[in-house]
Amino acid sequence: SQTIHQWPATLVQPVGSPLSLECTVEGTSNPNLYWYRQAAGRGLQLLFYSVGIGQISSEVPQNLSASRPQDRQFILSSKKLLLSDSGFYLCASSRGPNQPQHFGDGTRLSIL
Amino acid sequence: EDKVVQSPLSLVVHEGDTVTLNCSYEVTNFRSLLWYKQEKKAPTFLFMLTSSGIEKKSGRLSSILDKKELSSILNITATQTGDSAIYLCAEIYNQGGKLIFGQGTELSVKP
């Protein structure tokens, strides 16, 4: 079965600082990978998804970017964080487009 | 873009009660419907429903899809305090496997 590793678990950053969140997947090859943000403990919003190395689709215009340098590595970045970037960030992986997505434990990001 | 709506948004019951959570979706690019349970961290996968009328069951939890009504229900029988969580419903809606999530139902089971 798939295991999704995310780190760090919590992060406190000042406004204007850069960000890099990493997600790695074990137990499958060539997964579809996803980054979500969850605000106030409710509905998840899809930020980015990737069907292969170097292939990134952005769902909403924002201050963030994503990269997939290796098959099972997905990185969420920002050059300059905004207060509105605070939230709970979740990485997910699926074996294919019509397969269940499985989630990592998430990173709780607070911007001060 | 398709939309997923869950009801109720929150629910408080006592141990031993049976609960039914509802999820409705729009159909433009529907592929499958998924249910997740979220406690403090990651949502954990419960069920994936693709065909109408076929019940999926796991212990005290069961779920069914009604494509005619564009809806799904999640039933939990003989609830326990450990069932307290947010239950999320999501639709896989296009070729990329993208999920659209509902707002979630927050279930609280009192002893």
Boltz contact constraints between the chains, C-beta under 6 A:
constraints:
  - contact:
      token1: [A, 32]
      token2: [B, 97]
      max_distance: 6.0
  - contact:
      token1: [A, 42]
      token2: [B, 103]
      max_distance: 6.0
  - contact:
      token1: [A, 42]
      token2: [B, 104]
      max_distance: 6.0
  - contact:
      token1: [A, 43]
      token2: [B, 101]
      max_distance: 6.0
  - contact:
      token1: [A, 43]
      token2: [B, 103]
      max_distance: 6.0
  - contact:
      token1: [A, 44]
      token2: [B, 101]
      max_distance: 6.0
  - contact:
      token1: [A, 46]
      token2: [B, 98]
      max_distance: 6.0
  - contact:
      token1: [A, 49]
      token2: [B, 96]
      max_distance: 6.0
  - contact:
      token1: [A, 94]
      token2: [B, 97]
      max_distance: 6.0
  - contact:
      token1: [A, 97]
      token2: [B, 95]
      max_distance: 6.0
  - contact:
      token1: [A, 97]
      token2: [B, 96]
      max_distance: 6.0
  - contact:
      token1: [A, 97]
      token2: [B, 97]
      max_distance: 6.0
  - contact:
      token1: [A, 98]
      token2: [B, 31]
      max_distance: 6.0
  - contact:
      token1: [A, 98]
      token2: [B, 32]
      max_distance: 6.0
  - contact:
      token1: [A, 98]
      token2: [B, 92]
      max_distance: 6.0
  - contact:
      token1: [A, 100]
      token2: [B, 34]
      max_distance: 6.0
  - contact:
      token1: [A, 100]
      token2: [B, 45]
      max_distance: 6.0
  - contact:
      token1: [A, 100]
      token2: [B, 48]
      max_distance: 6.0
  - contact:
      token1: [A, 103]
      token2: [B, 42]
      max_distance: 6.0
  - contact:
      token1: [A, 103]
      token2: [B, 43]
      max_distance: 6.0
  - contact:
      token1: [A, 104]
      token2: [B, 42]
      max_distance: 6.0
  - contact:
      token1: [A, 105]
      token2: [B, 41]
      max_distance: 6.0
  - contact:
      token1: [A, 105]
      token2: [B, 42]
      max_distance: 6.0
  - contact:
      token1: [A, 106]
      token2: [B, 41]
      max_distance: 6.0
  - contact:
      token1: [A, 106]
      token2: [B, 42]
      max_distance: 6.0
